[in-house]
């Protein structure tokens, strides 16, 4: 018996079957922030937002499945190129799954501008949906757990003489205006990126969900700060 798939394609979109298998095969080993579960969550939100927006759910779902085909570590100098490289890899898979040239171009264009670190605006409605779906998964308690998973991965490569940890020992949430460094301190990533995601959502349903998740993240950070500074 073969391995059970973690990325389960929606049966309404048969072209997604090949894409789901390819996406699962591309997931990095033992990297919990960008695993098959992350792809599945983004995929489900792409489908949901497409229905809410009246967009093509087949194309949106395909973008969600393939957006992390090339996963670049967050501390790698090429981290901002993840979307562009994933888009490049996606083209042949989309053709093999039966997508027409215009459909393929729409999907790959959406993937190419999906990376938050590049700061690119969405090039089409599918791109707006993918950006929202991917960024929702970086918010709330899910986003906090994913940040910790990324930080653990980066900690393995940190120089032995460089300090770092879950939070800065005397100022976990940067109240002192200290320089933020999310390669050393996990919670700094929330301050640098995650708490800025809510205000960049495009779709109304994503805006509502982002507001809820943002509030959950703020509450969690305040609780963590209280615990960190306890005697």
Secondary structure, 3 states (H helix, E strand, C coil): CCCCCCCCCCCCCCCHHHHHHHHHHHCCCCCHHHCHHHHHHHHHHHHHHHHHHCCCHHHHHHHHHHCCCCCCCCCCCCHHHHHHHHHHHHHHHHHHCCCCHHHHHHHHHHHHCCCHHHCCCCCCHHHHHHHHHHHHCCCHHHHHHHHHHHHHHHHCCCCCCCCCECCCCCCCCCCCCCCCCCCCEHHHHHHHCHHHCHHHCCCHHHHHHHHHHHHHHHHHHHHHHHHHCCC
